[in-house]
Amino acid sequence: MLETKVGEFAGLIWNALNEKEMNLKDLKKATKIKKNEEIFMGLGWLLREGKLNAAETEEDVVYSLK
């Protein structure tokens, strides 16, 4: 069951990042995923599959699709 939910989170994140790169705050707003843990699970899924870039700036981490 959890694996299915994490896959759903990853799909929501994928769709949001398909529009533009975003930081955590923007991802939460765009996906309507409320909990940081759920966002991080979805991001981890996409990172593990090699489909995500994560660039660290001075202020934040910005995520984008490869």
C-alpha angles and dihedrals in degrees: 000000000000091000089056092051092048089051089053091050090050090051093051091049092047091053092048094048090047085073099047144324115283144183124231095272093051092046092053090051095045096045097035088226103149105193123070089215091060092048090049092050090053092046090049090052091053093044091051090052090051093242100117138071119204116193120187116218128184091268108026150352115267120204127205138161121261 
